Amino acid sequence: MSATPFVFSFLILQLLFASQPCHRFLAAAADGRWQLLQKSIGVSAMHMQLLRNDRVVVFDRTDFGPSKLPLPNGKCRNDPSDTALKVDCTAHSVEYDVLTNTFRPLMVQTDVWCSSGAIMPNGNLVQTGGFNDGERRVRTFSPCSTCDWQETPNGLAAKRWYASNHILPDGRQIVVGGRRQFNYEFVPKTITANTFSLPFLSQTSSGTAGWELGRNPVLNPVLYKPDNKIGTRFETQNPTTVPRLYHSTAALLRDGRVLLGGSNPHAFYNLTGVLFPTELSLEAFSPAYLDTKFNNIRPTITAPKSMSGIKYGTKLTVRVVITGKVAKNQVSVTMVAPAFNTHSFSMNQRLLVLGNDKVAALGKATYDIDVTTPRSGSLAPSGFYLLFVVHQGIPSKGIWVKLQ
Ligand SMILES: *[C@@H]1O[C@H](CO)[C@@H](O)[C@H](O)[C@H]1NC(C)=O
């Protein structure tokens, strides 16, 4: 399965920012490129979610004092229960547009700190919980160029801070745990008694990766190559110059780059006078698979541009251009669900490696790839996915598809 290295790379990249990898297993490759996209987006990207319009919703927390990004049109948030600032005229959420490298401020009403979420089958981000006045909120963000957060008070049956969410085959989210919550519930609520006990849920009893204690940040991403010989499966990539510690995030983009933001081991926006200042920047990391030396084996999807209404267990055809020599048995179609990222990990991850049914050459450099879609909603809940064609471990740019 040539597709696997690419997708696992992305997952490992996230692990890496959470902990110091064990260096004796690392093979140096000195590949991958870093690009500073924005020196400051005004808020610290503690949470990130890619949407189906190639925009990324970013947020930090409201009880942080003023951010570096004013709210538009003189808007202010009046929140008597906020612990830092009762009237705050700055944003704590932004929408970052990948295609234009621009961002705009968004307005959250209540504290979204260390909250969770997932994309619903209709493409809306439904985010849950947070801290203080945000702990029972359910917030919705629909992808549109002027949309903003919609909030539902008491949308959760229990207070949830640090919960984890996942989409179910029926399109609901399961929201599991949260600090001191040994139970789970479903969003949207479909029954009255919506909390279910899960007594074995627990958290670590000591230790911390964050606050003022973090040291030795890992600057090198690591690619995991499952088909390499044991001992050479982890390949270090070129380092960034921006330390990303506790409260940092990474998200796979449609073009195969990884968007990185955040890092804040402090209780406020501490931009000076500390070892690792609050990070307001956004970077993109282009892993080795995006190197131009692979351009002759890289697939380019020429049709369709996107697809909606894809049914389960049916054949579809994706047309690609590959200019170099094609290894037909090393062509695979993959589907990746856009995950919700916070604390250096992604919840609601899903990767489908579909392989191919047939690769048919249509004249010079053009190929039709037939593939069978996932069998059921248990494998792939209805909703939006990034579809890639991967050839010899090198991915195309993705296209958005909607499975239903
Ligand atoms: C961070 O900033 C806050 C508010 O300005 C300040 O009270 C605190 O001491 C700073 N933290 C550190 C570790 O310097």
The ligand as an ORCA input file, in Angstrom:
! r2SCAN-3c Opt
* xyz 0 1
  C       2.325     36.339     32.042
  O       1.622     37.552     31.963
  C       0.830     37.824     33.116
  C      -0.078     38.996     32.802
  O       0.636     40.028     32.186
  C       1.740     38.012     34.318
  O       0.975     38.276     35.467
  C       2.535     36.726     34.495
  O       3.466     36.883     35.553
  C       3.266     36.354     33.214
  N       3.848     35.016     33.381
  C       5.162     34.802     33.342
  C       5.600     33.390     33.505
  O       5.980     35.688     33.158
*
